[in-house]
Amino acid sequence: MNRIPSLDGLRTISISLVVVGHWAELRYHSDVAGAFANLGVRIFFIISGYLITTLLLKEHEKTSTIRLREFYLRRAYRILPAAMAFMLPVFVIFWHYLRWYHMAAAALYLANFDFSHPWFLGHLWSLGVEEQFYFLWPTVLKKWYGHRVPILVTMIALAPLYRVACHLLGLHGRADETFPAVADILAMGCLLAIFAQRLPRIKAAWALVMLFPVMLVPVYVGELRFHITPLLLFVLWPVMHISIAGLLLYAVQTPYIILNVRPAVWLGKISYSLYLWQQLFVYGEHYRPWYYVFLAVGLASASYYVVDNPCCGCAREDREFANCRASSRRRRDLISQGRAGKVRNDPGR
């Protein structure tokens, strides 16, 4: 599978929203800026649901199954090295501010259930959500492949009800970062992957229409100071998520140069590492000057080239299925040769 066009460019937009939004939120005490930072995370979730499901569907199409062990190994190579490169120094530097359960929740990707986490680990909630998605969705898809659409639609329907239930139980905003609360965003990306080939080509006029909810809903959220209303929960957020999915498909169908130029692709490639490190230099208990962003980018680049890239190697996201397809092709060749009586015993195999 060739690299999906525009995805790295869209990651660049997402991480830019997160970094600039976090910095402006702290600098200007702006809830609107914080809402746009949250928008960046939501875009990441939809991209993740789309990409992972696309890879899994293509594997199932070629092999009639999903090899969970190989999938989890690829995810581990992709996620763990950069995460550990961030967590271990932070655990040492902020040792006196941490409790054992903060470190355990971060290391086990359960930070989204650690409601008392310190600010420098606060952004790991989204990493926890991603890992829980990686753990659950391939297994669910493999076991109930024929029911994948009803399952995803149910997730989208239940997520707002889960938030309402948490509010009635007095949890208020604490449960907003747990997996069931945001599963609908990931499910939207998964649905896009399932129906992408059947959807018509999106015209520029429709893309412009879909851009309006993406720009205006965060303003509404910021003006409400993140107070959740029924209108937001059951109307505005779903419309915004559908619009993000539509814009993602539009960017893939019509890959604009600006999303695929080298600087945009490069920043998209280091976006995961940059998301990890930006919390220390952009967002925190005190205002940081704008040039601290360059420190975050520098550490993210070092993490990408020294730790992340060498460790994940050919398991890079957009190459995963190509390797999987080559492996399945070799397996089919061996089977066909065996049926023809041409395969000899190989003591080294």
N, C-alpha and C positions, 0 to 999 in steps of 0.2 A: 504494500500500500504506500503510495507516494504521500509526501507531506501534504496535509490538508491546508489549502491556501487560506490565508488571513487569520488563522487561529493565533499565531504568535502576535500579530498586530492587535488582535482583540485583547489578548492578555496584557499587552502594553497599555491599552486604554484602561483596563481594569486596575492594574497596579498603580497607574498614574492617579486614578480616582482615589484609591486607598491612601497613597502617600500624601498627595496634595490635600485631600480631604481631612486627614488626621492632623496635618500641620496647621491648616487654616482653622480647624475646630479649636485647637489649643491656643493659637495665636490671637484669634478674634472672638473666641468664646461663641462660635457659630454652630448651632445645631443643624443648620442647613448643610454646612460643610461636612459635618459628621454623617448626615444622611447620604451624601454623595459617596463618602468612604464606604458606607454600608452597601450602596449600589454596586461599587466595584467588587465587593465580595459576592454579591448575588450574581453578577455576570460570570465570575469565576465558577460558581456552582453550576450554572447552566452550561458553560463550556465543558466542564468536567463530565456532567451527565451525558452530554452529546458525544464527546470523544470516546469515553469508556464504552458506552453502549454501541457506538458504531464499530469499535474494535471487536466487541463480543459478538455482535450480530454477524459480522463478516467471518469470524472464526466458526460460528455455528453453521453458517451457510456452507463453508468449505468442508468441515469435519463432522457435522451433525452433533457436535458436543461442545462443551466449554471446559478446557483443562484448567481447573481451579488452582492446582499447585503451581503451574507455570505463571498464571496470572498473578498470584500472590507474591511469587518471587520477583516478578518484574516490578510490581508496586513497591516492594520492599527496597529494591535497588534504586528506585526513583525517589522515594520519600525519605527513607531512614537516614542516609548519610548526611544530607544537608540539615535535617532536623537535629541530629545529634551534634553536628558542628555548631549549631546555635545553642542548644540546651546545655551542653556540658560547661562551656565558659560562663554562661549566665548563672547556672547553679553555683559555680565557684564564686563569681563576683558578688552575687546577691545572697550568699549563704545565710547571712544573719536575718534576712527578711523572709526566709522560706520555712515552711513546715514540710515534713516528709510527704504528706499527702498532696501538696502542691506539685512536688517533683514527680511523684508517682503518677498523678493524673496527667501531667504533661508527657511523661515518657510512654505512658500506655495509651495516649491519644484519647483521653477522657477529660480534657480540660474544659470541654463544654458542659460538663456536669459538676465542675468544681466552682461553685458559686462564690467562693471567697478568695479566688486567685488574685495575686498581686498584679499590678498594671503591666509589668514587663512580660508576663505570661498570658495576658488577657487575649491577645490576638490568636493564640493557639486554639481557641474554641473552633474556628473554622477548619483548622487542620484536623481536629478531632472529628468533625462532621464528615470531612472528606474520607478519612480512614474508615469510619463506620459505614459509609456508603460503599467503599471498595470491598469491605468485608461482607456486607449483606447482599448487595445487588447481584453479583455474578452467581452466587448460590441460588438465589430466588429465580433468576433468569434461567439457569440451567434446569432447575427442578420443575418450574411452571412456565416453560417457554411459550406454550400455547395460550397462556392467560396473561401475557406480559402487559397488554394494553389495559385490561380491567384493573390489574394490580396498581399500575401507575396512576390511573384515574382515581382510584380509591385513595392513594397517598395524597393526591392533590386535594381531594375533598376533605380528608380527615385532618390535615395540618391546621387549617383555621379553627376547626372544632377543638383540637387539642389545646390551642392557645386560649380559647374561651374557657375550657375546663380548668386550665392552670390558673387563670384569672379568678375563677369562682372559688378555687381552693386556696386563694391568698398568696399564690406564688408570684403574681404580677409579672414583672419583666424578667425574673430569674430564669424562667424556662424558655425564654426566647432563643437561646443559643443551643438548646438540646436538639438532638437529631430529629425527633418527630415534628418539631416546630418549623423546621426549614426543609423537610423532606420533599415538600411540594415543588421547591425551586429546582432541586436535582431531578425530580421526576419530569419536570417540564423539558429539561435538556434530553432526558431519555426518550420521551415521546417524540421530540424533534428528530432524533436519530432513527426512530422506527419509521416515521412517515416522510422523511426528507426526500426520498427518491420518488414518492408519489405526489408530492406537492408541486404546483406549477411554479415557474420562475417568477420571483418577486420583482415587480417593477419599482423603479426609483420613487415614483409618487407614493406607493404604499409604504416603502421604507421611510419616507419622510413623515408620513402619518404616524407610523409606529415609533418614531423618534420622540414625539411629543410626550407620551406617557412616561418614557424613560427620563426625560428632562424635568417634567413637572411634578411627578409623584414624590421624588425626594424633597422637593421644596415644600410640599404639603406636609411631609413627615417632619421636616425640620421645624416648620412653623408650629406644629403640634408638640414640639419637644419630645418626639418619639412616643407620644401617647397613642395607644392603639385604639382605633375606632372601628365599628362594624363596617363603615364605608371603606376604610383602608384595608381591612382584613378580607372582606368578601368580594370587593369590587376592584379597587385601585391596584393592590398588589398583584392579583391574578392578571389584570390587563397589562401591567408593566412586565410581568414575567413572560407573557405571550409575546409582547412586543420585543423583548430582548431576544427571545428564541427566533422570532421572525427576522430581526436584524442580523443575527448570527448566520442564519441560512442565506440571507441576502449577501452578506460579506463573502461567504463561501462560493455562492453562485456567481457573484460579480466581484472578483478579487481586485479591489482598488490598489493602485501602486503604493499609496501611502501606508497601507496595512502590510505591505510585503517588501518594503525597502529594508536594507540591511540594519539600520539603527532600530527600526521598529521590531524587526524579527529578533535582534540581539536582546533588546530589553524584555521582550516577551519570553525569551529563553531563560533569562535570569530572574524572571518575575517571582518564582517560588522562593528562591533564596532572598530576594529583595523584600518580599512580604515578611519573611522571618525576621530580618534584621532591622527593618524600618521602625519597629516599635521602640527600639532603644534610642534612636536618633531623631525620630520625627514626632513620636507621640509618647506622652508620659505624664509625670506629675508636674512638670514645669515646662515653660515655653522654651523651645529650642530655635535658634536662628535658622534661616532657610538653607544656609550652606551646609548644615548638618546632613541634608539629603545626600550630598556627595559622599559623606562618610558611609552612609547606609549602602549606596550604590557600590562603593569600593569594596566593602566587606562582602556584599552579595556576589560581586564578580569573582572575588577570591574564592568564596565558597563554591561557586559554580565550576570554575576551572580547576581548582585543586581537589575538591571533594566530590561534588555532585557529578560532573561530567565523566571523570575517570571511572567512578563507581557504577554509574548506570550504563555507560557505554552504548552498545547497540540496543539497549532497552529503552532508549529515548521514546517518548510517547508516540510520535507520529511514525516511528519505524517498527513499533511492536508487532503489528499484524503482518508486516512483510516477512519478519523472521518466523512468525507462527506459520504463515502460508508456505514458506520454504521447507519448514520442518514437516508439515503435513504432506507436502509433495514428495519429499524423500521417503516418508513412511509408506505412501501409496506405491512408490516405485519398488520398494523392498517387498511389499505384499504381492504385487503383480509378478515380480521375479520369482518369488517363492512358489506361486501357483504354477509358474512355468517350469519349475524344477531347477532353476538356475542359481538359487542361493545355496552356497556351501557353508558348512559350519565354520564360524570364525571365533576361535578361542579368545580373541581380544574384545569381542563385542559384548 
